[in-house]
Amino acid sequence: MFIEERHQEILAILQRNGRISIAEIQALFAISVDSARRDLRILEDKGLLKRTHGGAIPLPKVGVQPPDYRTVSEILEAHPSYEAIARKACSLIQENDTVFITSASVGFLMVEHLPTHMPFTVVTNSILIAAELRTRALIDVFMIGGQLESRGSCKDALAIEFVKKLNFDLHFMTGAGFSAKVGLSIGSPDRAAFQHAVIENSRQNIVLAPNTKIGFNGFIQVAPAARFDTVITDAEAVEEELNKLRDLGIDVIVVEQEGE
């Protein structure tokens, strides 16, 4: 089989199954680990797939937007490592910190793992997160105001002006992608402007990104990678990209998926 034919078959399997592993490629085509990895690197360079540590997944569209609402099980089906990422993020919070928590899915997952033994402040633009935290005795909750979107969050000009008046010790954020070349990127101009305003007023900016977002670039840049202090991801993230982030001085924290 010619290499071009093998590449077409790899892409066909991705289309059918939603992912392919290096072990599968080895077994199907009787090639070495290095050859399988080289195939995936070539296809990624052509913009035809997204590599992970153990294989590859289809390349997401740069402007794709998450659904307005997802249950916890749907969130974890889309990003299985988000639970472990959320748990690790919460462990970084210290007593009396003022923390901004993203309105994205991983921010909602953080609610369950927030510290309960010490006082601190949470600022969020998510009505869902604020509602979950309103009865927590040791947590002071501030809600960013503005026009409420269907997703239950505020990101308009009023929300941006509100954020500019505040300062944060820690800021937990996600997006469509995070790479050494582009930094944090997203699919919506409104969300990008809001996120940029939060970044500018935060002492530490922490990206929460599963392997499917590491090395991927969304439609609009929010901020360059060097503007972030820490990225929390999972063991399936491509080490090559993580090393590029480390070279920029970013603290890379890799978590194991729950149950592994």
Steps between C-alpha positions, in 0.01 A plus 500: 500500500630845406536756780229718340257206508584436864434863582163488328405190699608668828279798417209268412529325838505837675184597314324178605621463858586852615855400598785266417788374715863446409458135600213464250709648221786262581273196498303595188798587282781293658723803555718621787403741777725765346337458158151524652594818684658643185179433305296691757751787507483532120120497501490757782741728311258483206216608730313170468494381863598590855763286670470380859764321708369156405356564154282757329150649483320690223598866475231724653366793297666827603173685554306224674293605802401272791128436551303741720451237769658164583446266793801387704496161324497672159790725604707201609408304187639785290806554724556200734795662680313818598410357843865444592598837352229676702607323820864601451401860424310525828801371694694813397262734686632634830336669796365851429572477126276687258433261214334542160338179373412460134137458397601207277424135579820441696415797722170334592688178581730696734207586727488149649871505588542852640655513850250489786739555794615859439366841395559635149316698233362377168418734214316355201294609201293180518159512664514120533827503695387792716175319584688185603729699732247735660459287814870423558572656838871574450483617138419859409343500153498790254302478177614695192203694360390564143265355242427137582572260214313177433797312652438673832797738493580868438776600258380826344644854522340555843661181632839608363475840671406325824805270478737791439415631849603174671827321573557128548763282665418200280313472173386162365414504130455273200437554130485326165875438498833575663833486318852638533465675163165678552425474871139485613247518218124478471219502243306812607616866482283600799640226719856583391462865604356404839768240569775744404366752753512239777854397407622858523372531859626167635822437691510136385330369186440126488379315189291186541535300178450129424729339243250569219564874544878493544672604177171597336428857388147640502364784290608799711803549723417606856857545624847362415623194688763695695219696667407184696673359805365145511323248278325196645449220250494119486743222415371467142634844404784488248830536688656692213247782541526494880877545474447807282277644773761419765763679291284814531523476879148359546448254785348189339298278736394161361221310675382143462141446388262397779494123542840439343 
